[in-house]
Amino acid sequence: MDDSILEQAVAIGVKLADNRLIRSSEGNLSLRRDENSFLITPSGSKIHALNQRDFVVVEFDGSHSNNHRPSSEWRFHQDIYRTRAEAQAIIHTHSEYATALACTREDLPAFHYMVAIAGGDCIKCCDYALFGSEELSMNILAALEDRKACLIANHGMIAWGSSLDEAYTIASEIESLCKQYLIARSTGSVCLLGDDEMQQVIEKFQDYRINKLQFESKGVLNG
């Protein structure tokens, strides 16, 4: 793996901490290494203080190599990489507002068009299971069907992307959306976008992603 990718991962870790998406050791991130393994933050690590050598290599058979133990939640990272070939990076957080909504065990509905950033007309909340368990991993995979993010009941949130930047962007946006939704709901009823309206947004997002990839391939991207 290119050292620059690990440098970026370290920088993203600092960014996650600075923006309070991950506090202390409450969360983790990973990177696909190849077809049969990935790199993940170590168990109990403080994400803002990591260096490139701290990341643990985990094989798809569950074995790992490093002086550190992998995050206790390595299993759902592994299963996402196994089932989503396009996934190159995963971020899991216990961020304040996403976790608050996850504790209601409700989906984040289509109250704002940016909900479509994860690929669907809502952000699903998966069923509860013990952290690090195979059951939780299966629940997460079900909630991630056709989506790049989900809430985890009484736990937090997870987002994946075709790059570290995309995974971070989705995770950050979902935290912001959860905050907006909880504030809006506290004032009374929330008006939701309809199925047809959200489908138009999803199609628009797909066009945007195609254009973004074209600009990135040329090395020209201004946002």
Helices and strands as residue ranges (DSSP letters): H 3-18, E 27-34, E 37-40, G 47-49, G 52-54, E 56-59, E 64-65, H 74-83, E 89-93, H 96-102, G 113-118, E 125-126, H 134-143, E 149-152, E 156-161, H 164-186, H 195-217
